[in-house]
């Protein structure tokens, strides 16, 4: 059995690191942090628990920051950020959140992120950003370098972030903060839980209903313990986070999307609102608009291998007659599907759902079909 | 009945001129939930240290190396339907394959139970 590689550089710790160790988590290096990949019950149990009850995830390694307009105008900060991302920020309602991407000038994806128009009183002209852990330094430098005068970026390294995901999440949160139950998908609110200030949003990365919960790092252990004390809630590591998001058909930056992929190739056109598609005015708009009009040459698709063997990232995708047409970007075993699932990029002419392809696994072709995503139905609170 | 071990966490339980190969309890715990096992075809000849099987957990694929040289004479086809047996009973129902040992002296070079337990403690 081959030993996994170990990184030598010193690892950062989230404010919940001690909680994970005390719970008996197996810690692994991830994006420069020492993170729990699984707790003693294991990935399958954690995955299924999240689909059936509620899972609690520490995602404090992700980057949280604010963009602030000195003139306290939403229009000012929205226009500044719209110059970097293709989402409609201008028409966000207070407390509304959107998924978007920081785009390079050639339309490649520098990172994906969540942007929220802050709704708390006295915060007009504020946007709240959540970016990927591995990209946060690069993202902040990129944003900083392109901001106009009068708009500043404040990175908030003293905030923790956790996610509570699963069909029981709403009932659990309702016991802690009644207003959480009524929150619509992709809307946020400031609430108190056990006297702790929290910014919560109805969102997540599992395909389930749930919340992401930001709080001050000094309060995070108390909040973590309070949520875990509920019998419906168990801690979930990065292993199940990955299998849950894969079944939900959600992209992982650096794997399914990166600087070589455009949002249209990645099937993220839904995250570019109509006004932005028409007006452009974001980096790479020319490519994005051309791909919307003419279609992209390759597209991200779901892949359902026949049999039980998982096809992992890097598996080459070929047609049954052996023509190479793409590559798997994420793949593994889907516990809810109870079988292997994958996603990857293929040439447009073989991207129709139901098309037969072969995935090359250890030199052998595994028959697979192009499949609709998500593999496990989304159960968001609409 | 003798069981010997490798530093890659395979075991081989000698039964006459053949040996049953699997992974140790330590290995299954490190791997996590096993979801698929790729077994070799019967009749395949392997040299000591060759890839003999592949075990897939939710997270990753890992190679299983032949602890000794020989011919694969039997495989545990029950693992197709229940790969979780590798986690539940690695020394029993979770076995992978049976090798007819061509060079018995190779067995002597493997770790004894005691030596393997010492090795695991040192990790």
Contacts between the chains, C-beta under 8 A, distances in Angstrom:
chain1	res1	chain2	res2	distance
A	1	B	8	5.0
A	1	B	9	4.6
A	1	B	10	6.8
A	1	B	23	5.9
A	1	B	27	5.0
A	1	B	30	7.7
A	1	B	31	7.4
A	1	B	55	7.5
A	1	B	62	5.1
A	1	B	63	7.2
A	1	B	64	6.3
A	1	B	65	7.8
A	2	B	8	7.3
A	2	B	62	5.4
A	2	B	63	5.5
A	4	B	60	7.5
A	37	B	59	7.3
A	38	B	32	6.3
A	42	B	32	5.3
A	42	B	33	5.1
A	43	B	32	5.5
A	43	B	33	5.6
A	43	B	57	7.6
A	43	B	58	4.3
A	43	B	59	6.6
A	44	B	33	4.1
A	44	B	35	7.8
A	44	B	58	6.2
A	45	B	33	7.9
A	47	B	58	7.5
A	239	B	32	7.1
A	239	B	58	6.1
A	239	B	59	5.3
A	240	B	58	7.9
A	242	B	59	7.7
A	243	B	58	5.8
A	308	B	35	7.4
A	308	B	36	4.8
A	308	B	80	6.8
A	308	B	83	7.6
A	309	B	36	5.5
A	309	B	38	6.4
A	309	B	56	7.1
A	310	B	35	7.0
A	310	B	36	6.1
A	310	B	56	5.4
A	310	B	61	7.4
A	312	B	60	7.6
A	312	B	61	6.4
A	332	B	58	6.3
A	332	B	59	7.3
A	333	B	35	4.0
A	333	B	36	7.0
A	333	B	56	7.0
A	333	B	58	5.2
A	335	B	58	7.1
A	340	B	36	7.6
A	362	B	38	7.4
A	362	B	54	6.7
